[in-house]
Amino acid sequence: MSKNIIKNMQQWLLLMVFSLVAVMNMASAQVKLEIVKASNEAYPIALVDHATNNQAFLEIINNDLHRSGRFLPKTGLSVPEQLTTVSQADSGIWRAAGINFIVIMTPKGNMLQVDVGDTFSRTVRASRQFQYLSDEKGQRVVAHKIADFIYEAIIGVPGSFSSKVAYVSRTNRHFSLVVADADGAYPQVILESNEPILSPTWSPDGRKLAYASFEKKRNQIIVQDLYSGNRHVVISEPGINSAPTWSPDGTRLAFTLSRDGNPEIYTANIDGSNLSRLTNSPGIDTEPAWGRDGMIYFTSDRAGTPQVYKMPENGGPAVRVSTGGNYNANATISADGKLLAMMQRYPGQGFGIALMDLTTGKVKRLTNGGKDEAPSFSGNSHMILYSDGRGGLKIISTDGNVEQRFYGIGSDVRKPSWSPNLR
């Protein structure tokens, strides 16, 4: 076996370790989110539905708010008063019940008016009308939008309940790229292949996915439009083509290529033009993540162990970002640009998800599952979806107070990616 072949195989092995790429065994698992750790700091909030009399509709809103960890929803008999307006609230009764907020849904012609009120001041904080759709899927869409609205009215940041998630599932040697609602419902297989599908990542507008594929035994990076189904090859160079990430404006991709012998970070337009090499290191440079600060964060072992570095988006000197731990990789940047999540390992410990404040540099360890990898932020930057390294997906809040188990359509699902907020 030639030295070049051996070197290429070694690079592939190291790159696979960096990514902890493992892919999946599909089975008929129930699609749902299961809360495994609830917050004790959630706001009690009352939901009063005078419009739809649809328990399933109300339950979606209830579940969205509950799994956010920010709210403890109450409906039906657990609501102190069945009000038609917020101004009717008896502050003493609501204070005794410990409920600060109320949501009243009222029919207005063919629209559904949603008022979010403060029960103590008896004032409406926010009001909006939504078109109520009668079909089941349409109702889910509206319910998620209402939950987003309630979240923003009280927390001050839009909810991410209307967003989507993508992940990869595997049955033996058969791979599927799946897109589902943020609560796991309505999973749709958008691509099937007998070759690996790796590292799906959402465009900033939430309309496209970029991913690495091995179709026809050729490694390539592909962009697929989820609405038209159209897909095109962005790059397919000899060697490694992996780990795509979008620029904040959606016009370019950064990714890893080994076309020149060593895995390095490159950028190109989404049609593959204007290919530019950004790194030139004797180590392995991979897993780019494009920040809103004009920097590209990436994994490199140039100092001996995999660590997170950053460099200007058009290339330049690289600066090490991660400090604690003997292995830091899989960096991803929150939508607001304030946080970096990564997989982290300390000597003698397994991998967990760690969170870094990019302003202060302070790092907080969120999980300690031993094999946790591939973190991905929700569109409002309040939650992180990740792989447990054992074929399952989990979600944790950025404050660490809430944990959930996300069930995909297979028993072995990995490489999750959470879409930006969709409007």
Secondary structure, DSSP 8 states (H G I E B T S, - for coil): --HHHHHHHHHHHHHHHHHT------------EEEEE--SS-EEEEEEESS---HHHHHHHHHHHHHTSSEEEE-GGGSS---SSGGG--HHHHHHHT--EEEEEEEETTEEEEEEEETTTTEEEEEEEEE---SHHHHHHHHHHHHHHHHHHHHSS---TT-EEEEEEEETTEEEEEEEETTS-S-EEEEEESS-EEEEEE-TTSSEEEEEE-GGG--EEEEEETTT--EEEEE--SS-EEEEEE-TTSSEEEEEE-TTSS-EEEEEETTS-S-EE----SS-EEEEEE-TTSEEEEEE-TTSS-EEEEEETT----EE---SSSEEEEEEE-TTSSEEEEEEE-TTS-EEEEEEETTT--EEE----BB-EEEEE-TTSSEEEEE-SSS-EEEEETTS--EEEE--SSSSEEEEEE-----
